[in-house]
Amino acid sequence: MSNDMQFKKQVEKLLDQAGREHASKHQPSKANRYVIGVTGGFPFQVMYEKGAKTPPNIWCLANVADHVTGVECEIDRADRLRQVPGQYGRHSALEQMSQLANADLAKFVPKTLTDVRAIIDTIKALSENS
């Protein structure tokens, strides 16, 4: 197994520990869908791209990016969706997630497990304070 795939498996393990599987389930080879939050807090939906041909992107609501520093991130605005008829315009796994499908999103590209933990810890803190 390549170092890249080993890292992706480690990211997946951290996300598995941090959240529960989203009702729309994981995609076997492309993406995992999660709900992460603290008991009684706001549940944040998160999508993780685990495919062999993509970076280990972690997608969540754009406001999370305001609280995470030092992790590569791109904001993907909802106003660019469906500009071509019949095409969603994002990873198809996001379209099945009610909170993420039509929202402004942050797409994090973690390089280390510390980056992943920072994203997860921020989501949990925001969940607790929402």
C-alpha beads as a LAMMPS data file, in Angstrom:
LAMMPS data file: protein, C-alpha beads

130 atoms
129 bonds

1 atom types
1 bond types

-500.0 500.0 xlo xhi
-500.0 500.0 ylo yhi
-500.0 500.0 zlo zhi

Masses

1 110.0

Atoms # bond

1 1 1 0.000 0.000 0.000
2 1 1 1.365 3.425 -0.940
3 1 1 2.131 6.061 1.671
4 1 1 -0.721 8.138 0.246
5 1 1 -3.241 5.321 0.741
6 1 1 -1.864 4.561 4.216
7 1 1 -2.393 8.204 5.145
8 1 1 -5.937 8.111 3.758
9 1 1 -6.699 5.007 5.837
10 1 1 -5.393 6.804 8.948
11 1 1 -7.581 9.822 8.159
12 1 1 -10.560 7.517 7.700
13 1 1 -9.865 5.874 11.071
14 1 1 -9.811 9.265 12.834
15 1 1 -13.095 10.278 11.195
16 1 1 -14.659 6.895 12.045
17 1 1 -13.730 7.507 15.691
18 1 1 -14.965 11.109 15.682
19 1 1 -18.360 10.676 14.081
20 1 1 -21.053 8.333 12.920
21 1 1 -21.971 7.305 9.412
22 1 1 -24.396 9.689 7.710
23 1 1 -27.842 8.288 6.829
24 1 1 -26.909 8.300 3.117
25 1 1 -24.060 5.863 3.907
26 1 1 -20.471 5.702 2.686
27 1 1 -19.508 5.130 -0.942
28 1 1 -17.330 1.989 -1.048
29 1 1 -14.326 3.398 -2.909
30 1 1 -14.824 7.149 -3.355
31 1 1 -16.151 8.885 -0.240
32 1 1 -17.317 8.509 3.340
33 1 1 -20.156 10.583 4.766
34 1 1 -20.208 11.443 8.465
35 1 1 -22.075 13.343 11.131
36 1 1 -19.753 14.798 13.770
37 1 1 -20.782 16.612 16.907
38 1 1 -21.027 16.444 20.651
39 1 1 -24.002 15.040 22.542
40 1 1 -26.706 17.691 22.583
41 1 1 -24.752 19.887 20.178
42 1 1 -25.283 20.881 16.565
43 1 1 -24.538 17.936 14.234
44 1 1 -22.096 18.818 11.443
45 1 1 -22.155 16.796 8.246
46 1 1 -18.719 15.966 6.814
47 1 1 -17.705 14.229 3.583
48 1 1 -14.274 12.657 3.155
49 1 1 -12.837 11.831 -0.280
50 1 1 -10.890 8.607 0.072
51 1 1 -10.501 7.602 -3.576
52 1 1 -7.119 6.599 -4.949
53 1 1 -7.113 9.400 -7.539
54 1 1 -7.996 12.351 -5.291
55 1 1 -6.360 14.178 -2.401
56 1 1 -7.769 13.360 1.062
57 1 1 -10.302 16.195 0.873
58 1 1 -12.534 16.841 3.881
59 1 1 -15.680 18.829 3.047
60 1 1 -17.829 20.640 5.627
61 1 1 -19.721 23.896 6.110
62 1 1 -17.645 26.928 5.121
63 1 1 -17.839 28.559 8.567
64 1 1 -15.563 25.831 9.943
65 1 1 -12.702 27.341 7.925
66 1 1 -12.969 30.558 9.969
67 1 1 -11.746 28.590 12.996
68 1 1 -9.026 26.350 11.499
69 1 1 -5.580 27.774 10.792
70 1 1 -2.634 26.253 9.023
71 1 1 -4.566 23.670 6.979
72 1 1 -4.895 24.064 3.212
73 1 1 -8.492 25.016 2.466
74 1 1 -10.592 26.263 -0.416
75 1 1 -14.060 27.790 -0.044
76 1 1 -16.499 26.385 -2.593
77 1 1 -19.449 28.754 -2.989
78 1 1 -22.941 27.399 -3.582
79 1 1 -23.658 29.977 -6.285
80 1 1 -21.513 28.009 -8.740
81 1 1 -23.714 24.889 -8.490
82 1 1 -25.860 23.642 -11.378
83 1 1 -24.524 26.229 -13.827
84 1 1 -24.616 23.525 -16.492
85 1 1 -28.073 21.942 -16.812
86 1 1 -28.112 18.422 -15.435
87 1 1 -24.751 18.789 -13.666
88 1 1 -24.419 19.298 -9.922
89 1 1 -20.921 20.820 -10.007
90 1 1 -19.391 19.117 -6.944
91 1 1 -18.511 15.608 -5.833
92 1 1 -21.720 13.587 -6.173
93 1 1 -21.459 12.303 -2.585
94 1 1 -22.220 15.819 -1.339
95 1 1 -25.508 16.049 -3.204
96 1 1 -27.023 13.389 -0.900
97 1 1 -26.195 15.355 2.266
98 1 1 -28.928 17.862 3.155
99 1 1 -26.669 20.203 5.135
100 1 1 -23.906 20.309 2.507
101 1 1 -25.641 19.874 -0.861
102 1 1 -26.526 23.536 -1.457
103 1 1 -24.348 25.371 1.077
104 1 1 -21.058 27.240 0.872
105 1 1 -18.437 24.634 1.786
106 1 1 -14.885 24.396 3.010
107 1 1 -12.750 21.811 1.242
108 1 1 -9.790 21.042 3.479
109 1 1 -6.753 19.209 2.107
110 1 1 -4.969 17.905 5.231
111 1 1 -1.298 16.977 4.893
112 1 1 -0.822 15.474 8.368
113 1 1 -2.886 13.714 11.028
114 1 1 -2.423 16.839 13.139
115 1 1 -4.297 18.752 10.404
116 1 1 -7.116 16.194 10.516
117 1 1 -7.334 16.409 14.303
118 1 1 -7.479 20.223 14.088
119 1 1 -10.455 19.997 11.709
120 1 1 -12.257 17.424 13.871
121 1 1 -11.561 19.320 17.108
122 1 1 -12.867 22.536 15.560
123 1 1 -16.061 20.858 14.372
124 1 1 -16.650 19.398 17.834
125 1 1 -16.036 22.791 19.480
126 1 1 -18.446 24.486 17.077
127 1 1 -21.004 21.728 17.711
128 1 1 -20.777 22.316 21.441
129 1 1 -21.153 26.079 21.107
130 1 1 -23.969 26.141 18.523

Bonds

1 1 1 2
2 1 2 3
3 1 3 4
4 1 4 5
5 1 5 6
6 1 6 7
7 1 7 8
8 1 8 9
9 1 9 10
10 1 10 11
11 1 11 12
12 1 12 13
13 1 13 14
14 1 14 15
15 1 15 16
16 1 16 17
17 1 17 18
18 1 18 19
19 1 19 20
20 1 20 21
21 1 21 22
22 1 22 23
23 1 23 24
24 1 24 25
25 1 25 26
26 1 26 27
27 1 27 28
28 1 28 29
29 1 29 30
30 1 30 31
31 1 31 32
32 1 32 33
33 1 33 34
34 1 34 35
35 1 35 36
36 1 36 37
37 1 37 38
38 1 38 39
39 1 39 40
40 1 40 41
41 1 41 42
42 1 42 43
43 1 43 44
44 1 44 45
45 1 45 46
46 1 46 47
47 1 47 48
48 1 48 49
49 1 49 50
50 1 50 51
51 1 51 52
52 1 52 53
53 1 53 54
54 1 54 55
55 1 55 56
56 1 56 57
57 1 57 58
58 1 58 59
59 1 59 60
60 1 60 61
61 1 61 62
62 1 62 63
63 1 63 64
64 1 64 65
65 1 65 66
66 1 66 67
67 1 67 68
68 1 68 69
69 1 69 70
70 1 70 71
71 1 71 72
72 1 72 73
73 1 73 74
74 1 74 75
75 1 75 76
76 1 76 77
77 1 77 78
78 1 78 79
79 1 79 80
80 1 80 81
81 1 81 82
82 1 82 83
83 1 83 84
84 1 84 85
85 1 85 86
86 1 86 87
87 1 87 88
88 1 88 89
89 1 89 90
90 1 90 91
91 1 91 92
92 1 92 93
93 1 93 94
94 1 94 95
95 1 95 96
96 1 96 97
97 1 97 98
98 1 98 99
99 1 99 100
100 1 100 101
101 1 101 102
102 1 102 103
103 1 103 104
104 1 104 105
105 1 105 106
106 1 106 107
107 1 107 108
108 1 108 109
109 1 109 110
110 1 110 111
111 1 111 112
112 1 112 113
113 1 113 114
114 1 114 115
115 1 115 116
116 1 116 117
117 1 117 118
118 1 118 119
119 1 119 120
120 1 120 121
121 1 121 122
122 1 122 123
123 1 123 124
124 1 124 125
125 1 125 126
126 1 126 127
127 1 127 128
128 1 128 129
129 1 129 130
